């Protein structure tokens, strides 16, 4: 009963409303480097934005590589989601784990996403980003790599149906 109530809250909650809890499911689709669709236990679909990181936009350099990395790690796999909140787009915000491993930490450490800092806070994946930068992994090997927030500020959101820019490598 508790799980059913949690899932109902996940699907019907208002933007910004806290949704603490954990659910299990299977990833059915990867939208981009930090957003997935999960079929949760009661067969409902949940759109999840990974917390604590920011991956390149679909139309941004390194965007296709970030999406491919996330796809290879989670698509059609059983996952656990620790929910935190909803964003202004109605997506659930939370962490994603496969076989007990935090997928967000893996994405940042492999150079597929930036640690997300907020209001002077260090961010949850600062150590992983530091190691990726030191090893020049993925986008951290590219002197021209631009943080997604800066890209969005300069270019806006990616238009729907726009081809992604080719990632180096």
N, C-alpha and C positions, 0 to 999 in steps of 0.2 A: 504494500500500500504506500509506504513512504517513498519508494522508488518511483511509482506511478505519479505521485504528487510532484516530485522533483522534476520529472520529465515534462509534466503539464506546465509547471512553472517556467521551465526552460523555453518551451514553445510559445507561451503566452505572455511572458514577462515584458515589462516596459523597458525602453531604452535607459541604460544607466543603472538599472535596478540590480542590486547584488543577487547573485544566484549561487550561493555556496553549495557545494556538493560534488559527488563523483558519479559518473555514469560510464558504462561500457558500451562498446559498439564496434562497427566495422566501417572503415573509410571507403566510401563509394566513389568519391570524386575529389580531385585536387584543382582548385580554381587558380591559385597562384602560389607563390613561395611561402605564404603565411595563412592561407585560408583553405579549409577542407570541408567536405560534407561527410557526415557520419550517420549511418543508420544505427540508432540507439536500440536498446533492449526491447522496447515495445514496438519496434518497426517504424517509429517516427524518424524523420530526417532532421538533422541538426546542422546548421551552418556554423562552423567554429573558426574564429580568428585567433591564431596563436598569440598568447600573452608574452610580453617581455622582449619582443624582437620586432624588427621591421625588415622585410625582404624587399628586393627591388620590384618595382611595378612591372606588370606584364609587358608593357611597351618600352621599358627601360633596359638599357644594357645590363646584362646579368639576370634579367627577369626570367627568361626561358630556362636558364641553368638552375636557378633557385626552384622553380616549379618542378623541373625534372628530378632534382635531388629529393624534394619532398615526396614526389610521386613514387620514386623507387623505394623510399623508406616506409611509406604507410599505406599505399593503395591496396585495397582488398585485405588488409590486415586487421586483426582484432586490436583495439586500442582502449585505453582508459583516459577519460577526460576529467580533469579537476576544474570545475567551472568557477568563474570569479564574478562576472558581470555581463551586461549587454552593452554594445556600443550604439552609436547614433544611427547605424545602418541596420540595427536589429540582429546583428550577429552575436552569438555567445562568445565571450572572451574566456579563454582558459588555457591550461597546459594540456599537452597530449603526450601520452607515453605508449611505447611499443616495447613489449617484453621487459617492462620496468624501466626503460631508458627514456629520459626526457628528450623528446624530439626537437624542441626549441634549442636546448643546449647543443645538441648535435649539429643543427643547421648553422648556428653561429660559429661553433668551433671548426666546422668544415669550410667556412668562408662563403656561405650562401645567404647570410642575413647579418644585419647589425644588431647589437644589443640595444635595447630601447631605454634611453635615459629620459627622465621626466623631472622637471623642476629641480635640477641640480642633484637628483638622486643618481647613484651609480648605475642602477639597472641590474636585473637578475643574472645577466649573462656577460658581465664585464670581464670576468676572468677568461671566459671562452673566447671573447673577441680579442683580448690581449694576446692569447696564444695563437689565434688565427693570423693576426697581424704580424706577429714575430716570425711565424712560419711562411708568411706571404701566401696563404691558402685562398683559393677562389677569388672573390672580388677584392680581397685585400692585397692581391698581387697587382692590381690595376690602379695606377696613379690617378686615373680619370674616373674611378668609381665614385658615384655621387649618392649620398644617403637619400633614401626615398622621400623623406620629408622635404629635402631641398629640391629634389626633382619635381615633386608635386607643386611646390611653391612657384617654381619657374615655368612649368609646363601645364599644370593642372592634372586632372585625372586622365588616365588612358581612355581614349574613345573606344567604345564597344566595337569589336570587329577589326580593330587596327592591328596590323601585323606587328609582332614584337621585334625589337632590334636584336640582331644576332649577338650572342654572348661570345667573347673570345674563348679560346681553348678548345 
